[in-house]
Amino acid sequence: MTDPLITLSGVGKSFRNGVVALDGIDLAIESGAFVSLLGPSGCGKSTLLRIIAGLAEPSAGTRRWAANTTARGEIGFVFQEPTLMPWAPVADNIYLPLRLAGISRRAAAPRIEQAIAAVGLEGFAAAYPRELSGGMKMRVSIARALVTEPKVLLMDEPFAALDEITRHKLNDDLLALWAKERFTVVFVTHSVFESVYLSQRIVVMAARPGRIIADLKPGAPFPRDAAFRTSPDYAAACRAVSDKLLQAIAA
């Protein structure tokens, strides 16, 4: 067994107003895993994701990365909103993290082109955000995270505001990217159905203070497709995860 890529031990987070957002979080994530954080609003999922990313520091406990990983330099983060620059075309929005890293536009061009192709936006490099649908804007946000070639992709409810058809399509595309590139994914969601469809592991959290009450493995093989969404195995896994989520809400 290799060491986990990310290890959280006894992690807690308290804010100045007295709110205890997280308490006693123990979590180890293996390299190449697809892990979803599932729980009710206010359970600290986004706070935990920011701690993993190094965007926030724990008030208690430790966050440890594998020895060969530099956390900040090898993480891609996709937020709930695309947060695109409205005055810049798609290619320039994707180029942003490379520009901030001091990489020239010419040197970055092949990586930008590759990221655009990876999210299925060929032909839209010169388009502006106002010309894109919600799903396309989110694809740009994902491409911007992928262009840095991260080892870890952190995603904070990226598809929550999208219609169901677009959400299903992006779920499929994300799984295809993960299968090809095999980066580690930590994915925050409120949706039982999305978590079961996407994940190898589902970490169920309860609120006030945020804590882990279950670590589940749906067990269905990959690749997953439309047939899996209507299968008895998917329905059974969704019921099991829903039961744990109800326990989390009651807790």
QUIZI-V264630 format. One record per backbone hydrogen bond with DSSP energy under -1.0 kcal/mol. CO is the residue of the C=O (numbers start at 1). NH is the residue of the N-H. E is the energy in kcal/mol with one decimal. If there is no record, write none. Layout:
co & nh & e
CO & NH & E
CO & NH & E
This chain:
co & nh & e
5 & 66 & -2.1
6 & 29 & -2.7
7 & 64 & -2.9
8 & 27 & -2.1
9 & 62 & -2.1
11 & 25 & -2.5
12 & 59 & -2.4
12 & 60 & -1.7
13 & 21 & -2.0
13 & 22 & -1.6
15 & 18 & -2.1
19 & 15 & -2.6
21 & 210 & -1.7
22 & 13 & -1.8
25 & 11 & -2.3
27 & 8 & -3.4
29 & 5 & -1.6
29 & 6 & -1.8
30 & 33 & -1.7
33 & 185 & -2.9
34 & 200 & -2.5
34 & 201 & -1.8
35 & 187 & -2.8
36 & 203 & -3.3
37 & 189 & -2.2
38 & 205 & -3.0
40 & 43 & -1.5
44 & 48 & -2.7
45 & 49 & -2.3
46 & 50 & -2.2
47 & 51 & -1.9
48 & 52 & -2.4
49 & 53 & -2.1
50 & 55 & -2.2
50 & 56 & -1.2
60 & 12 & -2.0
62 & 9 & -2.4
64 & 7 & -2.8
66 & 69 & -2.0
71 & 74 & -1.2
74 & 151 & -1.7
74 & 152 & -1.9
76 & 154 & -3.3
78 & 156 & -2.9
85 & 88 & -1.7
89 & 93 & -2.2
90 & 94 & -2.3
91 & 95 & -1.9
95 & 99 & -2.4
96 & 100 & -2.5
98 & 103 & -2.6
99 & 102 & -1.6
104 & 108 & -2.1
105 & 109 & -1.1
108 & 112 & -2.4
109 & 113 & -2.5
110 & 114 & -2.2
111 & 115 & -2.4
112 & 116 & -2.4
113 & 117 & -2.1
114 & 118 & -2.1
115 & 119 & -1.3
116 & 121 & -2.5
117 & 120 & -1.3
121 & 124 & -2.1
124 & 127 & -1.4
125 & 91 & -2.6
127 & 90 & -2.3
128 & 131 & -2.5
129 & 132 & -1.9
133 & 137 & -2.3
134 & 138 & -1.9
135 & 139 & -1.7
136 & 140 & -2.0
137 & 141 & -2.1
138 & 142 & -2.3
139 & 143 & -2.7
140 & 144 & -2.5
141 & 145 & -1.5
142 & 146 & -2.3
143 & 147 & -2.0
146 & 149 & -2.5
151 & 184 & -3.0
152 & 76 & -3.0
153 & 186 & -2.0
154 & 78 & -3.1
155 & 188 & -3.4
157 & 160 & -1.0
159 & 162 & -1.5
163 & 167 & -2.7
164 & 168 & -2.6
165 & 169 & -2.0
166 & 170 & -2.6
167 & 171 & -2.3
168 & 172 & -2.2
169 & 173 & -2.4
170 & 174 & -2.6
171 & 175 & -2.2
172 & 176 & -2.0
173 & 177 & -2.2
174 & 178 & -2.6
175 & 179 & -2.6
176 & 180 & -1.7
177 & 181 & -3.1
178 & 182 & -2.4
184 & 153 & -3.6
185 & 35 & -2.9
186 & 155 & -2.7
187 & 37 & -2.5
188 & 157 & -1.5
191 & 195 & -2.2
192 & 196 & -2.4
193 & 197 & -1.9
194 & 198 & -2.2
195 & 199 & -2.1
201 & 36 & -2.4
202 & 216 & -2.9
203 & 38 & -2.7
204 & 213 & -2.7
204 & 214 & -1.3
206 & 211 & -1.9
210 & 23 & -2.5
211 & 206 & -2.7
214 & 204 & -2.4
216 & 202 & -2.8
225 & 229 & -1.2
228 & 231 & -1.6
231 & 235 & -1.9
232 & 236 & -2.6
233 & 237 & -2.3
234 & 238 & -2.5
235 & 239 & -2.1
236 & 240 & -2.2
237 & 241 & -2.4
238 & 242 & -2.5
239 & 243 & -2.2
240 & 244 & -1.6
241 & 245 & -2.4
242 & 246 & -2.4
243 & 247 & -1.9
244 & 248 & -2.1
245 & 249 & -2.4
246 & 250 & -2.4
247 & 251 & -2.1
